[in-house]
């Protein structure tokens, strides 16, 4: 199957008669079947994809196609799509069919995107390896013995393996960026509030954001342009106008960029990740940009702060899954109390139960101030320090993950080790600002490595344009 690097190439091919969208959709469906061992898809919408492809082929040829006409995209199994299943990778939502579409899905469909299926993910987005899904782990296409990253592992592998052109994931603490790094694709987390959360199964409501995974910055910019914007159904969505991100990807001038020496000195940092980060910094200096070290004294606190707050929010958000209203109900229940206990005990996986219980603990009367209240105060310090750095610099550059994709089962026995893998992604999440992972190299085992850029609040136009430039100048690094 021919690799299509961007939507603009596909659209041009259709207009010139070199490509047929239905044939392209059939090729993707066939490839999904051939690579089903990767376990990226939970469900594939075969018949409707082919029907939609024929319709949109005609719209493109008639010059009436939307911005995303011809884009074959997968959606993470947390994103509601009317009359389609959504399970959040969990037994507790087994066989649940959504009665409405999320705002992001409505906006994709309005611009003629074709949704090919729903993608595997860590249960309720809780995980960094996509090994916590009730549907089993997702395997990395670069090496099937390695994890895909999480929680949007299915989304990353689907793009990596050429099972669709792009995918939507959700990023709470790095769940778009980290799998993007492990799989060698572009992964963008927008500013908190830039994209509506309406119709997204909640994990931690003050963090969750939908973001695209793509082969190119160009496609990430175009998808964001479509899904971003205010939504009356989400009071946290921003009323700021949405720029034409895809039309402003040409970068000129020189930038001031900060790097955090604490990240490069981090004990768990893989030597090849360090080398790639240092080489990228040197390349930027050679290109005439100012790249300077700036101390970030809170690096050791970002992971505990993030997990205390998100577990508390998860404990609250997941209270609705009680075996009464909808979803899984234990067949062993005999009364109301046993319905609650058995349905939740049997319906949730081990990691979800761990986070719900820890969240309930930090919110309890005797521990609220010592844990949750203190974590909120530290979150404010982290946000203020990060914004202080970005007042003096245009971007912050750092690794996306401490290392490449690790082995399946390698970290499942020690949750703390797994949590520490988020050390470089949660800073942007705590601060609520945009960040992107760029596939800038591979290690000696040919596993992908990602470099992360953090931008200013609602600074996606500059972040995307500079990311496009950085990929271009580091191609031959």
C-alpha positions, 0 to 999 in steps of 0.5 A: 500500500502506498504511503500518503504523507498528508491529506493535501496529497490525497485530495490532489490525487483525487482531483487529478484522477490518480486516486479513488477514495473508495479504493483507498478506503478498501486498502485501509480496511484490508491493511487493518485486517492484515495487521489485526495482531497489532490490536489497534482497532476495537471496531471497524466501520466497514460498510459505512466507510465505503459508502461515505468514501463514494459520496465524498469522492463525488463531492471532491470532484464537484469542488464541494468537499469540506476541509477534511474531504478524503481524510480517513481518520480513527477515533479513540474509544473515549470519543462518543459517536452517535449510534456507535459503541464507546467503551473507554477500553473498559468492561464496565461500558461493554456493549454501550452505544452512544446516543449522541456524538461528541462535538469533535466528531460532529465537526469532523463529519461536517468537514467530510472526514471519514471515521474508519473505526474506534481505537484501542486505549488504556481503560478510561485513559489510565495508563502509559503503555496501552496494556490496561485495556480490557481488549488487550494491549496494543503492539508497536508496529516497529517492534511487536514485543514493545508497547505502543505507549498510552493511553492513546496507543491504538491511535498512534499505532493506527497512524504508524502502521498505515491503518488510517491517515490520522487519528484522534486521541486524548491527552490528560498527562501525555496520552497523545504525545508519549505514544506519538513518540514511541510510534514515530508520529506527530502528536499534539496536545492543544491548550486546555479549553481550545477543543471541546470536551463534550462527548469525551468520556472523562478521566480528569476534567481539568486536564483532558484535551483531544488532540490529533496524531498524524504523519505531518504537522500540516495535517495536525494543524488542519484537524485542529483548525476543524475541531477547535473552538467554543462549544456551548456544551462545554463551559471550559471551552475558550471563546477565542477565535480559531486561527487558520493554523494550516495556512500559517505554517511557514516559519521565518525569523529566529526564536528564543528557546529554553531547555531545562537542564534538569531534564537532561540530567534526569536519572532515568533518561536514556543516553540515546534520547539525551543525545538526540535532544542535545543534537536538536539543541545544537542544530537550532543554535547552528540555525541562529536561534538562541537556545539557553538553559533555564532551571526548572526546580519543580521537576521532581514534583510534577509527577506526584502533583499530577497523579494526586489531582488526576486520581481525585478527579477520576474518583469523582468522574467514575462514580457514575459507573455504578451498575444501575444507570447503564453499562455492566451490571454484575449477574452476581448482585442480589441487592443495591449494595452488592450491585454497586460493589460487584459491578464496579469490582468486576467491571473496572480493571486493576489500574482503574480501581487503584486510581479510584481508591487513591483518589477517594483517599486523597479527597477524604476528610482526614487527608484532603489538605495534606494531599489534594489541597497541597497538590493544587497549590504546587500545580499553581507554582508549576504553572506560574514558573512555566509561564515565567519561562515562556514570558522570556522564551518562545518555546521550551524544548525537552524529550517527550519520554525518558526512553524509547518504547519499552517491552510488553509487561516490563513495567506492569508490576510496578505502577510507580515506575510506570507513572515516572515515565510521564515525567516530561509530559505532565508539566504542560498538562499541569500548566494547561498549555500546548505541547507537541511531540515530533518524530525527530529520530530513531535509536540504534534498535530503530525504535522511534524517539520523540522531541517535545516542544511546549508553547505559550497558552493559545500559542498553537499557530507559532508552535505548529509553524516552528514544529513544521520548520524543526522537522524540516531542518533536522531531517538529515541530522 
